[in-house]
Amino acid sequence: MDRGTQHTATALIDAVRERATAARVAEAAAFVAVGDWATAHTSEEVVGDPITALGEWREESFVEALAGDQFLELGGPGAPVVAEFCIGEVAAARGCSFDAARRLVGDAIELRYRLPRVQARIAAGEVDVWRGRRIAQSTRTLTFEAASFVDRHIAYVAHKATGPEVDRLVAEAAARFDPETTEAERAEADGGRHLTIELGDIGYTDPLTGCLRGTVDVHGTLDLADALDLERTVAHVARQLVALGCDQDLDVRRSIALGEIARRCDGVTTLQYDAASGPDGDETRPVQRARREVVLFVHLDQAAIAGTLNGFGPGIDACTGMTGIDLARLDTPGAPRGAITAEQVQAWCASPDTTVTIRPIIDLNLEDAVNGYTPPDRIADHVRARWPSCVFPYCTRSSRTADLDHCRAYDDNGPPGQTSTKNLFPLCRRHHRMKTHREMTTGNKWTYRPTDPTDPTQNEPPNAVIWTSPMGLRYLVDRDGTHPWPPTTT
């Protein structure tokens, strides 16, 4: 691509960015106007206030009330109630249904009165309206204190928070501020575990094909740790079937794998086919039962070591100031990340088939380095703890499954210490390829470098990287997300 063509292409990308920003600002202004309109039609009563029992109303008064304007509870506890008829004006102005306008007004009220920090960023055009509404819809059932907790922790990253990340934070807030309900729900979920094999359907004819199916449906609900163990084993046996000559697609091989696992298990002794004899061979050998592995990453600070947790004693939640439940964070490849109770972790670790590994990470600000190309576990864990996600702009893939890339290319003849916590960054496989290989249209590739806060002329923040696209556009990525960065002066 010649210089003139590249200049035109850059101008087109700049136009896309400018139009997107203008649309975001306009949508935010319209959303703020909806909130202003709804606020002007609120009552002094708030959601959660006691309401006069219907039984105390005279019948004619009740009918009259239903026929006239009413106040609706559209936000969570602590938000004011809103006059119903004002929603019709919003629906007409936006050209949408009443139900859609009702949901819009409810989200605006939730943000304005219970999530003010997120609301402020929406009003400033820093957060898309749809992202703010997604957060508001998740917090509606939380207490006022729990919603404030979510607001404090998500406001500064609301511009990039994904749906699962929001759900995990909401679940953590519910556990912290309503531990009794959380424990009751977890106990109810434990009691609802089941595994059903529909053997009663064997021999029935498929109504669509008219043929005997010869298959049965299996469904159930498992404990998370048991589900992870089963998934790992099924995936492993499905890969083995390929090596043994099975040419079925992945879904079929996974179903076959479950039967293989059942046939290999005999009481407490696991029997495994000898690969040389094939799946139909008679040779089997007893092996040890597969063990579950629980890896605990222990994050400690000086207050935890010294036992001075800001005056909070054992069993007191530092975030809520009241007795609560202890939480841990789940970060397992192939499983959803989020908060779980410490009691559940204890139950996993108490199993006799569990191997428990404790890996302490004391201070992520310390640097470490080795001379070889491949980083040891301590450095890999350090880097992934420092960067929870792929460091490519706007990527949210977990660093637990990402490659560790040498930002400055490793040189066999270079100085020692090239594999260090300062030079390694997690990149998911797709973005690792984009960083490694050149783009066909421009002949350039994505490049990045750590920021240099010591250079006063650049005004770069610490603990971040700056990416340059093949078109010359730059982006700054730190733990708070991705930010467009000014182009270089050259």
Secondary structure, DSSP 8 states (H G I E B T S, - for coil): --HHHHHHHHHHHHHHHHHHHHHHHHHHHHHHHHHHHHHTTEEEEETTS----GGGS-HHHHHHHHHS--EE--SSTTSEEEESHHHHHHHHHHT--HHHHHHHHHHHHHHHHH-HHHHHHHHTTSS-HHHHHHHHHHHTTS-HHHHHHHHHHHGGGTTT--HHHHHHHHHHHHHHH-HHHHHHHHHHHHHT-EEEE-GGGTT-B-TTT-SB-----EEEE--HHHHHHHHHHHHHHHHHHHHTT--S-HHHHHHHHHHHHHHHEETTEEEEE-TTT-TT-S-EEEE----EEEEEEEE--HHHHHT-STT--TTB-TTTSSB---EEEE--TTS--EEEEHHHHHHHHHSTTEEEEEEEE--TTS--EESSSS--HHHHHHHHHH--B--STT---BGGGSEEEESS---TTS-S--EETTTEEEE-HHHHHHHHS--TTTS---EEEE--TT-TTT---SS-EEEE-TTS-EEEEETTEEEEE-----
